[in-house]
Amino acid sequence: MNALSPLGSHIHALGAAPASPSPAKLHEIAQQFEALLIGEMLKGVREAAKDSGMDGEDDEDPAGESATDLAQTQFAQAIAAQGGLGLSRLIETGLAKDSENQTVKTVNSSAGGTRP
């Protein structure tokens, strides 16, 4: 029984399997996660350049910093949308397998089966 979802336990008791995320939703989730990772990598590079004085700026500019953050986020999303580092495919495959395994376990437990 899932303590976080009492409704889910009632649905399982009725024999209905939980809905698996669609392949399109899995793709979107994986791509967003990859964009976050790329964004963090870009942020690290930018901060390292700033700390070493390679960015050519001596003073703090909050507006410029905000604009750079926004541009960095958009750039990371564009990279991920074009295939990025290939992480989204790996993540999507893993999520799909986990979702499929969970569905099989739920169906088997509802039917009284013991399939591994």
N, CA, C and O atoms as a GROMACS GRO file, in nm:
protein
  464
    1MET      N    1   0.084  -0.119   0.000
    1MET     CA    2   0.000   0.000   0.000
    1MET      C    3   0.088   0.124   0.000
    1MET      O    4   0.183   0.133   0.078
    2ASN      N    5   0.058   0.217  -0.084
    2ASN     CA    6   0.134   0.341  -0.095
    2ASN      C    7   0.075   0.443   0.002
    2ASN      O    8  -0.038   0.488  -0.015
    3ALA      N    9   0.155   0.479   0.105
    3ALA     CA   10   0.106   0.571   0.207
    3ALA      C   11   0.080   0.710   0.152
    3ALA      O   12   0.001   0.786   0.208
    4LEU      N   13   0.146   0.745   0.043
    4LEU     CA   14   0.129   0.878  -0.013
    4LEU      C   15   0.006   0.890  -0.102
    4LEU      O   16  -0.040   1.000  -0.130
    5SER      N   17  -0.048   0.778  -0.144
    5SER     CA   18  -0.161   0.783  -0.235
    5SER      C   19  -0.268   0.681  -0.197
    5SER      O   20  -0.269   0.571  -0.251
    6PRO      N   21  -0.356   0.716  -0.105
    6PRO     CA   22  -0.462   0.622  -0.066
    6PRO      C   23  -0.551   0.587  -0.184
    6PRO      O   24  -0.598   0.473  -0.194
    7LEU      N   25  -0.576   0.682  -0.274
    7LEU     CA   26  -0.657   0.655  -0.391
    7LEU      C   27  -0.591   0.550  -0.478
    7LEU      O   28  -0.658   0.463  -0.535
    8GLY      N   29  -0.458   0.558  -0.489
    8GLY     CA   30  -0.383   0.460  -0.568
    8GLY      C   31  -0.401   0.320  -0.516
    8GLY      O   32  -0.411   0.225  -0.594
    9SER      N   33  -0.405   0.304  -0.383
    9SER     CA   34  -0.423   0.171  -0.326
    9SER      C   35  -0.562   0.116  -0.356
    9SER      O   36  -0.578  -0.004  -0.375
   10HIS      N   37  -0.663   0.203  -0.361
   10HIS     CA   38  -0.798   0.159  -0.396
   10HIS      C   39  -0.805   0.117  -0.542
   10HIS      O   40  -0.873   0.020  -0.575
   11ILE      N   41  -0.736   0.190  -0.628
   11ILE     CA   42  -0.735   0.153  -0.769
   11ILE      C   43  -0.667   0.018  -0.787
   11ILE      O   44  -0.715  -0.066  -0.863
   12HIS      N   45  -0.551  -0.002  -0.715
   12HIS     CA   46  -0.483  -0.131  -0.724
   12HIS      C   47  -0.573  -0.243  -0.673
   12HIS      O   48  -0.572  -0.353  -0.727
   13ALA      N   49  -0.650  -0.216  -0.570
   13ALA     CA   50  -0.739  -0.317  -0.516
   13ALA      C   51  -0.845  -0.357  -0.617
   13ALA      O   52  -0.894  -0.470  -0.615
   14LEU      N   53  -0.881  -0.264  -0.705
   14LEU     CA   54  -0.980  -0.294  -0.807
   14LEU      C   55  -0.918  -0.365  -0.928
   14LEU      O   56  -0.989  -0.406  -1.020
   15GLY      N   57  -0.785  -0.377  -0.927
   15GLY     CA   58  -0.718  -0.449  -1.035
   15GLY      C   59  -0.674  -0.361  -1.150
   15GLY      O   60  -0.626  -0.413  -1.251
   16ALA      N   61  -0.686  -0.231  -1.139
   16ALA     CA   62  -0.645  -0.143  -1.247
   16ALA      C   63  -0.498  -0.108  -1.230
   16ALA      O   64  -0.453  -0.074  -1.120
   17ALA      N   65  -0.423  -0.116  -1.339
   17ALA     CA   66  -0.281  -0.080  -1.337
   17ALA      C   67  -0.268   0.072  -1.345
   17ALA      O   68  -0.349   0.137  -1.411
   18PRO      N   69  -0.167   0.128  -1.279
   18PRO     CA   70  -0.148   0.273  -1.288
   18PRO      C   71  -0.109   0.312  -1.430
   18PRO      O   72  -0.044   0.234  -1.501
   19ALA      N   73  -0.149   0.429  -1.470
   19ALA     CA   74  -0.118   0.476  -1.605
   19ALA      C   75   0.030   0.506  -1.616
   19ALA      O   76   0.087   0.576  -1.531
   20SER      N   77   0.094   0.453  -1.719
   20SER     CA   78   0.234   0.481  -1.746
   20SER      C   79   0.244   0.612  -1.823
   20SER      O   80   0.155   0.644  -1.902
   21PRO      N   81   0.352   0.687  -1.799
   21PRO     CA   82   0.370   0.810  -1.876
   21PRO      C   83   0.386   0.777  -2.025
   21PRO      O   84   0.444   0.675  -2.061
   22SER      N   85   0.334   0.864  -2.108
   22SER     CA   86   0.345   0.841  -2.252
   22SER      C   87   0.490   0.857  -2.295
   22SER      O   88   0.567   0.925  -2.227
   23PRO      N   89   0.529   0.797  -2.407
   23PRO     CA   90   0.666   0.814  -2.458
   23PRO      C   91   0.701   0.961  -2.481
   23PRO      O   92   0.815   1.002  -2.459
   24ALA      N   93   0.605   1.040  -2.525
   24ALA     CA   94   0.630   1.182  -2.547
   24ALA      C   95   0.661   1.253  -2.415
   24ALA      O   96   0.749   1.339  -2.409
   25LYS      N   97   0.589   1.216  -2.308
   25LYS     CA   98   0.612   1.276  -2.177
   25LYS      C   99   0.749   1.234  -2.123
   25LYS      O  100   0.821   1.316  -2.066
   26LEU      N  101   0.785   1.107  -2.140
   26LEU     CA  102   0.917   1.060  -2.097
   26LEU      C  103   1.027   1.135  -2.170
   26LEU      O  104   1.127   1.173  -2.110
   27HIS      N  105   1.008   1.158  -2.300
   27HIS     CA  106   1.106   1.231  -2.380
   27HIS      C  107   1.122   1.374  -2.328
   27HIS      O  108   1.233   1.424  -2.314
   28GLU      N  109   1.010   1.437  -2.300
   28GLU     CA  110   1.011   1.575  -2.250
   28GLU      C  111   1.083   1.584  -2.115
   28GLU      O  112   1.164   1.674  -2.093
   29ILE      N  113   1.053   1.491  -2.026
   29ILE     CA  114   1.115   1.490  -1.893
   29ILE      C  115   1.266   1.470  -1.906
   29ILE      O  116   1.344   1.541  -1.842
   30ALA      N  117   1.306   1.373  -1.988
   30ALA     CA  118   1.449   1.345  -2.005
   30ALA      C  119   1.521   1.464  -2.065
   30ALA      O  120   1.633   1.496  -2.025
   31GLN      N  121   1.458   1.529  -2.162
   31GLN     CA  122   1.520   1.645  -2.227
   31GLN      C  123   1.533   1.762  -2.129
   31GLN      O  124   1.634   1.832  -2.130
   32GLN      N  125   1.433   1.784  -2.047
   32GLN     CA  126   1.440   1.892  -1.948
   32GLN      C  127   1.551   1.865  -1.846
   32GLN      O  128   1.622   1.957  -1.804
   33PHE      N  129   1.565   1.740  -1.807
   33PHE     CA  130   1.671   1.705  -1.711
   33PHE      C  131   1.808   1.727  -1.773
   33PHE      O  132   1.898   1.779  -1.708
   34GLU      N  133   1.824   1.686  -1.898
   34GLU     CA  134   1.952   1.708  -1.966
   34GLU      C  135   1.981   1.858  -1.979
   34GLU      O  136   2.095   1.900  -1.962
   35ALA      N  137   1.880   1.938  -2.007
   35ALA     CA  138   1.899   2.083  -2.016
   35ALA      C  139   1.946   2.139  -1.883
   35ALA      O  140   2.032   2.228  -1.879
   36LEU      N  141   1.891   2.089  -1.773
   36LEU     CA  142   1.936   2.133  -1.640
   36LEU      C  143   2.082   2.099  -1.616
   36LEU      O  144   2.158   2.181  -1.565
   37LEU      N  145   2.122   1.978  -1.653
   37LEU     CA  146   2.261   1.937  -1.636
   37LEU      C  147   2.354   2.023  -1.722
   37LEU      O  148   2.459   2.067  -1.674
   38ILE      N  149   2.318   2.046  -1.846
   38ILE     CA  150   2.399   2.130  -1.934
   38ILE      C  151   2.408   2.272  -1.879
   38ILE      O  152   2.514   2.333  -1.881
   39GLY      N  153   2.296   2.323  -1.830
   39GLY     CA  154   2.295   2.457  -1.771
   39GLY      C  155   2.390   2.467  -1.652
   39GLY      O  156   2.460   2.568  -1.636
   40GLU      N  157   2.392   2.365  -1.568
   40GLU     CA  158   2.483   2.366  -1.453
   40GLU      C  159   2.628   2.360  -1.499
   40GLU      O  160   2.715   2.423  -1.438
   41MET      N  161   2.655   2.285  -1.605
   41MET     CA  162   2.792   2.281  -1.658
   41MET      C  163   2.833   2.418  -1.711
   41MET      O  164   2.944   2.464  -1.686
   42LEU      N  165   2.744   2.482  -1.784
   42LEU     CA  166   2.773   2.615  -1.838
   42LEU      C  167   2.793   2.716  -1.725
   42LEU      O  168   2.880   2.803  -1.732
   43LYS      N  169   2.713   2.703  -1.621
   43LYS     CA  170   2.725   2.793  -1.506
   43LYS      C  171   2.862   2.776  -1.441
   43LYS      O  172   2.926   2.875  -1.404
   44GLY      N  173   2.906   2.653  -1.426
   44GLY     CA  174   3.038   2.627  -1.368
   44GLY      C  175   3.150   2.688  -1.450
   44GLY      O  176   3.245   2.744  -1.396
   45VAL      N  177   3.139   2.676  -1.582
   45VAL     CA  178   3.241   2.733  -1.670
   45VAL      C  179   3.240   2.885  -1.658
   45VAL      O  180   3.346   2.948  -1.649
   46ARG      N  181   3.122   2.943  -1.658
   46ARG     CA  182   3.110   3.089  -1.648
   46ARG      C  183   3.168   3.140  -1.516
   46ARG      O  184   3.238   3.241  -1.514
   47GLU      N  185   3.137   3.071  -1.405
   47GLU     CA  186   3.189   3.111  -1.275
   47GLU      C  187   3.340   3.096  -1.268
   47GLU      O  188   3.408   3.179  -1.208
   48ALA      N  189   3.393   2.991  -1.328
   48ALA     CA  190   3.538   2.972  -1.330
   48ALA      C  191   3.606   3.084  -1.409
   48ALA      O  192   3.710   3.134  -1.368
   49ALA      N  193   3.546   3.122  -1.521
   49ALA     CA  194   3.602   3.231  -1.601
   49ALA      C  195   3.596   3.362  -1.524
   49ALA      O  196   3.689   3.443  -1.529
   50LYS      N  197   3.487   3.382  -1.452
   50LYS     CA  198   3.470   3.505  -1.372
   50LYS      C  199   3.574   3.510  -1.260
   50LYS      O  200   3.636   3.615  -1.237
   51ASP      N  201   3.594   3.397  -1.190
   51ASP     CA  202   3.689   3.392  -1.080
   51ASP      C  203   3.832   3.414  -1.127
   51ASP      O  204   3.914   3.471  -1.055
   52SER      N  205   3.863   3.369  -1.248
   52SER     CA  206   3.999   3.384  -1.298
   52SER      C  207   4.022   3.518  -1.367
   52SER      O  208   4.135   3.549  -1.405
   53GLY      N  209   3.916   3.597  -1.383
   53GLY     CA  210   3.928   3.727  -1.448
   53GLY      C  211   3.927   3.719  -1.600
   53GLY      O  212   3.955   3.818  -1.668
   54MET      N  213   3.894   3.602  -1.654
   54MET     CA  214   3.894   3.583  -1.799
   54MET      C  215   3.771   3.642  -1.867
   54MET      O  216   3.768   3.655  -1.990
   55ASP      N  217   3.669   3.678  -1.790
   55ASP     CA  218   3.546   3.729  -1.851
   55ASP      C  219   3.558   3.876  -1.890
   55ASP      O  220   3.470   3.928  -1.958
   56GLY      N  221   3.663   3.943  -1.847
   56GLY     CA  222   3.686   4.081  -1.887
   56GLY      C  223   3.604   4.184  -1.813
   56GLY      O  224   3.608   4.302  -1.848
   57GLU      N  225   3.529   4.144  -1.712
   57GLU     CA  226   3.447   4.238  -1.636
   57GLU      C  227   3.503   4.253  -1.496
   57GLU      O  228   3.533   4.155  -1.429
   58ASP      N  229   3.516   4.378  -1.452
   58ASP     CA  230   3.569   4.405  -1.319
   58ASP      C  231   3.460   4.431  -1.216
   58ASP      O  232   3.479   4.403  -1.098
   59ASP      N  233   3.346   4.485  -1.260
   59ASP     CA  234   3.242   4.523  -1.164
   59ASP      C  235   3.120   4.432  -1.175
   59ASP      O  236   3.101   4.361  -1.274
   60GLU      N  237   3.039   4.435  -1.070
   60GLU     CA  238   2.917   4.356  -1.066
   60GLU      C  239   2.806   4.429  -1.141
   60GLU      O  240   2.790   4.550  -1.126
   61ASP      N  241   2.731   4.357  -1.220
   61ASP     CA  242   2.618   4.414  -1.295
   61ASP      C  243   2.501   4.318  -1.280
   61ASP      O  244   2.492   4.220  -1.353
   62PRO      N  245   2.409   4.345  -1.184
   62PRO     CA  246   2.297   4.253  -1.160
   62PRO      C  247   2.209   4.232  -1.284
   62PRO      O  248   2.164   4.120  -1.310
   63ALA      N  249   2.185   4.337  -1.359
   63ALA     CA  250   2.101   4.322  -1.479
   63ALA      C  251   2.171   4.236  -1.583
   63ALA      O  252   2.109   4.150  -1.646
   64GLY      N  253   2.299   4.259  -1.600
   64GLY     CA  254   2.376   4.178  -1.695
   64GLY      C  255   2.384   4.034  -1.652
   64GLY      O  256   2.378   3.943  -1.734
   65GLU      N  257   2.397   4.013  -1.522
   65GLU     CA  258   2.402   3.877  -1.467
   65GLU      C  259   2.270   3.804  -1.492
   65GLU      O  260   2.270   3.686  -1.529
   66SER      N  261   2.158   3.873  -1.473
   66SER     CA  262   2.027   3.813  -1.498
   66SER      C  263   2.009   3.779  -1.645
   66SER      O  264   1.958   3.672  -1.680
   67ALA      N  265   2.051   3.869  -1.732
   67ALA     CA  266   2.041   3.845  -1.876
   67ALA      C  267   2.128   3.727  -1.917
   67ALA      O  268   2.088   3.645  -2.000
   68THR      N  269   2.246   3.718  -1.860
   68THR     CA  270   2.336   3.607  -1.890
   68THR      C  271   2.278   3.476  -1.840
   68THR      O  272   2.288   3.373  -1.908
   69ASP      N  273   2.218   3.477  -1.721
   69ASP     CA  274   2.154   3.357  -1.668
   69ASP      C  275   2.042   3.309  -1.760
   69ASP      O  276   2.030   3.190  -1.788
   70LEU      N  277   1.960   3.403  -1.807
   70LEU     CA  278   1.850   3.368  -1.898
   70LEU      C  279   1.904   3.313  -2.029
   70LEU      O  280   1.853   3.213  -2.080
   71ALA      N  281   2.006   3.377  -2.084
   71ALA     CA  282   2.066   3.330  -2.209
   71ALA      C  283   2.126   3.192  -2.191
   71ALA      O  284   2.115   3.106  -2.278
   72GLN      N  285   2.190   3.170  -2.078
   72GLN     CA  286   2.250   3.040  -2.049
   72GLN      C  287   2.144   2.931  -2.042
   72GLN      O  288   2.165   2.821  -2.095
   73THR      N  289   2.032   2.960  -1.978
   73THR     CA  290   1.922   2.864  -1.969
   73THR      C  291   1.866   2.831  -2.107
   73THR      O  292   1.842   2.715  -2.139
   74GLN      N  293   1.845   2.934  -2.187
   74GLN     CA  294   1.792   2.913  -2.323
   74GLN      C  295   1.891   2.834  -2.408
   74GLN      O  296   1.851   2.747  -2.486
   75PHE      N  297   2.019   2.864  -2.394
   75PHE     CA  298   2.123   2.794  -2.468
   75PHE      C  299   2.126   2.646  -2.429
   75PHE      O  300   2.136   2.558  -2.515
   76ALA      N  301   2.118   2.619  -2.299
   76ALA     CA  302   2.117   2.480  -2.251
   76ALA      C  303   1.996   2.405  -2.304
   76ALA      O  304   2.009   2.288  -2.341
   77GLN      N  305   1.879   2.469  -2.307
   77GLN     CA  306   1.758   2.405  -2.360
   77GLN      C  307   1.772   2.378  -2.510
   77GLN      O  308   1.728   2.274  -2.558
   78ALA      N  309   1.834   2.471  -2.583
   78ALA     CA  310   1.854   2.452  -2.727
   78ALA      C  311   1.950   2.336  -2.753
   78ALA      O  312   1.929   2.256  -2.844
   79ILE      N  313   2.056   2.328  -2.674
   79ILE     CA  314   2.151   2.218  -2.689
   79ILE      C  315   2.082   2.084  -2.662
   79ILE      O  316   2.097   1.989  -2.739
   80ALA      N  317   2.006   2.077  -2.554
   80ALA     CA  318   1.935   1.953  -2.519
   80ALA      C  319   1.833   1.916  -2.626
   80ALA      O  320   1.816   1.798  -2.657
   81ALA      N  321   1.764   2.015  -2.682
   81ALA     CA  322   1.662   1.988  -2.786
   81ALA      C  323   1.725   1.931  -2.913
   81ALA      O  324   1.658   1.860  -2.989
   82GLN      N  325   1.853   1.961  -2.936
   82GLN     CA  326   1.922   1.911  -3.056
   82GLN      C  327   1.997   1.782  -3.030
   82GLN      O  328   2.077   1.739  -3.113
   83GLY      N  329   1.973   1.719  -2.916
   83GLY     CA  330   2.038   1.593  -2.886
   83GLY      C  331   2.140   1.605  -2.774
   83GLY      O  332   2.177   1.505  -2.712
   84GLY      N  333   2.185   1.726  -2.750
   84GLY     CA  334   2.275   1.752  -2.638
   84GLY      C  335   2.392   1.658  -2.629
   84GLY      O  336   2.463   1.636  -2.727
   85LEU      N  337   2.412   1.602  -2.513
   85LEU     CA  338   2.522   1.511  -2.486
   85LEU      C  339   2.479   1.365  -2.500
   85LEU      O  340   2.559   1.274  -2.478
   86GLY      N  341   2.356   1.343  -2.538
   86GLY     CA  342   2.304   1.208  -2.553
   86GLY      C  343   2.247   1.152  -2.423
   86GLY      O  344   2.205   1.037  -2.417
   87LEU      N  345   2.246   1.235  -2.320
   87LEU     CA  346   2.196   1.188  -2.190
   87LEU      C  347   2.046   1.166  -2.190
   87LEU      O  348   1.996   1.074  -2.126
   88SER      N  349   1.974   1.252  -2.263
   88SER     CA  350   1.827   1.240  -2.260
   88SER      C  351   1.782   1.105  -2.315
   88SER      O  352   1.684   1.048  -2.267
   89ARG      N  353   1.853   1.053  -2.416
   89ARG     CA  354   1.815   0.921  -2.469
   89ARG      C  355   1.835   0.812  -2.364
   89ARG      O  356   1.751   0.724  -2.348
   90LEU      N  357   1.948   0.820  -2.291
   90LEU     CA  358   1.974   0.721  -2.186
   90LEU      C  359   1.871   0.732  -2.074
   90LEU      O  360   1.821   0.631  -2.025
   91ILE      N  361   1.841   0.854  -2.034
   91ILE     CA  362   1.744   0.877  -1.928
   91ILE      C  363   1.606   0.828  -1.971
   91ILE      O  364   1.536   0.762  -1.895
   92GLU      N  365   1.568   0.861  -2.094
   92GLU     CA  366   1.437   0.821  -2.147
   92GLU      C  367   1.426   0.669  -2.150
   92GLU      O  368   1.322   0.614  -2.114
   93THR      N  369   1.531   0.601  -2.194
   93THR     CA  370   1.529   0.454  -2.199
   93THR      C  371   1.515   0.396  -2.058
   93THR      O  372   1.438   0.302  -2.037
   94GLY      N  373   1.590   0.453  -1.963
   94GLY     CA  374   1.580   0.405  -1.824
   94GLY      C  375   1.444   0.428  -1.764
   94GLY      O  376   1.390   0.340  -1.696
   95LEU      N  377   1.386   0.545  -1.789
   95LEU     CA  378   1.252   0.574  -1.738
   95LEU      C  379   1.147   0.481  -1.799
   95LEU      O  380   1.056   0.435  -1.731
   96ALA      N  381   1.161   0.455  -1.928
   96ALA     CA  382   1.066   0.366  -1.996
   96ALA      C  383   1.074   0.225  -1.939
   96ALA      O  384   0.971   0.160  -1.917
   97LYS      N  385   1.196   0.177  -1.914
   97LYS     CA  386   1.212   0.043  -1.857
   97LYS      C  387   1.155   0.037  -1.716
   97LYS      O  388   1.086  -0.058  -1.680
   98ASP      N  389   1.183   0.141  -1.636
   98ASP     CA  390   1.129   0.144  -1.499
   98ASP      C  391   0.977   0.146  -1.501
   98ASP      O  392   0.912   0.077  -1.422
   99SER      N  393   0.920   0.225  -1.590
   99SER     CA  394   0.775   0.235  -1.601
   99SER      C  395   0.715   0.100  -1.644
   99SER      O  396   0.613   0.057  -1.590
  100GLU      N  397   0.780   0.036  -1.739
  100GLU     CA  398   0.732  -0.095  -1.786
  100GLU      C  399   0.742  -0.199  -1.675
  100GLU      O  400   0.649  -0.277  -1.656
  101ASN      N  401   0.853  -0.200  -1.602
  101ASN     CA  402   0.869  -0.296  -1.492
  101ASN      C  403   0.766  -0.273  -1.383
  101ASN      O  404   0.713  -0.369  -1.327
  102GLN      N  405   0.737  -0.147  -1.352
  102GLN     CA  406   0.638  -0.116  -1.250
  102GLN      C  407   0.499  -0.162  -1.293
  102GLN      O  408   0.422  -0.214  -1.212
  103THR      N  409   0.468  -0.143  -1.421
  103THR     CA  410   0.338  -0.186  -1.473
  103THR      C  411   0.325  -0.338  -1.465
  103THR      O  412   0.220  -0.389  -1.426
  104VAL      N  413   0.431  -0.410  -1.502
  104VAL     CA  414   0.429  -0.556  -1.497
  104VAL      C  415   0.411  -0.603  -1.353
  104VAL      O  416   0.333  -0.694  -1.328
  105LYS      N  417   0.483  -0.542  -1.259
  105LYS     CA  418   0.471  -0.580  -1.118
  105LYS      C  419   0.329  -0.557  -1.067
  105LYS      O  420   0.273  -0.640  -0.996
  106THR      N  421   0.270  -0.443  -1.105
  106THR     CA  422   0.136  -0.410  -1.060
  106THR      C  423   0.034  -0.507  -1.117
  106THR      O  424  -0.053  -0.555  -1.045
  107VAL      N  425   0.045  -0.536  -1.245
  107VAL     CA  426  -0.049  -0.630  -1.309
  107VAL      C  427  -0.034  -0.768  -1.248
  107VAL      O  428  -0.134  -0.834  -1.220
  108ASN      N  429   0.088  -0.813  -1.226
  108ASN     CA  430   0.111  -0.945  -1.168
  108ASN      C  431   0.060  -0.953  -1.025
  108ASN      O  432   0.000  -1.054  -0.986
  109SER      N  433   0.081  -0.848  -0.947
  109SER     CA  434   0.034  -0.853  -0.809
  109SER      C  435  -0.119  -0.847  -0.804
  109SER      O  436  -0.180  -0.905  -0.714
  110SER      N  437  -0.180  -0.779  -0.898
  110SER     CA  438  -0.326  -0.771  -0.903
  110SER      C  439  -0.385  -0.906  -0.946
  110SER      O  440  -0.493  -0.945  -0.901
  111ALA      N  441  -0.312  -0.976  -1.033
  111ALA     CA  442  -0.361  -1.104  -1.084
  111ALA      C  443  -0.318  -1.221  -0.995
  111ALA      O  444  -0.359  -1.335  -1.017
  112GLY      N  445  -0.234  -1.192  -0.896
  112GLY     CA  446  -0.188  -1.299  -0.807
  112GLY      C  447  -0.070  -1.374  -0.862
  112GLY      O  448  -0.032  -1.478  -0.808
  113GLY      N  449  -0.010  -1.325  -0.970
  113GLY     CA  450   0.106  -1.390  -1.030
  113GLY      C  451   0.234  -1.359  -0.955
  113GLY      O  452   0.238  -1.270  -0.870
  114THR      N  453   0.339  -1.434  -0.989
  114THR     CA  454   0.467  -1.414  -0.924
  114THR      C  455   0.579  -1.394  -1.025
  114THR      O  456   0.692  -1.434  -0.999
  115ARG      N  457   0.551  -1.334  -1.138
  115ARG     CA  458   0.652  -1.313  -1.241
  115ARG      C  459   0.758  -1.216  -1.189
  115ARG      O  460   0.724  -1.112  -1.132
  116PRO      N  461   0.888  -1.247  -1.207
  116PRO     CA  462   0.996  -1.162  -1.156
  116PRO      C  463   1.007  -1.032  -1.231
  116PRO      O  464   1.094  -0.950  -1.199
   0.00000   0.00000   0.00000
